[in-house]
Amino acid sequence: MAGLAARLREQGVAIREGGAGDAGLAPVGSRWRLSLDGGEVSRPGTVVIAAGCGDDDAAGALGVELPLIGAKGYSVDLQGDGETPPVALI
């Protein structure tokens, strides 16, 4: 995750963590008001909620319904000859 965060910051993305609970994010006109722990207030035009399975709860507090269904993921690592696929296979 540190590599992803570093790359996003290189591209000008501001990453803020530690929202002050449900009241930490609120729509204000066409933008958002983001209150962070420690008193910082930001007014971004776009917000990404990255809480995993908790996204639906976080979005629900803002009046947005996300149809998420929790599921358990599985993976298998195999050894073999030949070319490795460039992406995961389903």
C-alpha positions, 0 to 999 in steps of 0.5 A, spaced: 500 500 500 505 504 501 507 504 493 500 505 491 500 511 496 507 514 493 505 513 486 498 517 487 501 522 491 506 523 485 500 524 481 498 530 485 492 526 489 492 528 496 491 522 501 487 523 508 486 518 513 483 518 520 476 521 518 472 523 525 467 518 525 460 519 521 460 526 522 467 527 519 464 527 511 458 531 509 456 534 502 456 541 501 453 543 495 457 540 489 463 538 494 465 535 500 467 537 507 472 533 510 473 534 518 479 529 520 482 527 527 486 533 529 482 539 527 484 539 519 478 541 515 478 539 507 473 541 502 475 536 496 471 535 490 472 528 490 472 523 495 474 515 495 472 511 501 476 505 502 474 501 508 473 495 505 467 491 507 465 497 511 464 502 505 457 500 505 456 503 512 460 509 511 457 511 505 450 509 508 451 514 513 452 519 507 445 517 504 448 513 499 447 506 498 452 501 495 450 494 494 456 490 497 456 483 499 462 480 503 465 474 500 471 470 502 477 470 497 481 464 495 487 463 492 492 458 489 499 458 487 502 453 482 508 451 480 509 450 472 513 451 466 511 456 461 509 463 461 506 467 467 500 470 466 500 478 466 494 478 471 490 474 475 486 469 472 479 467 474 
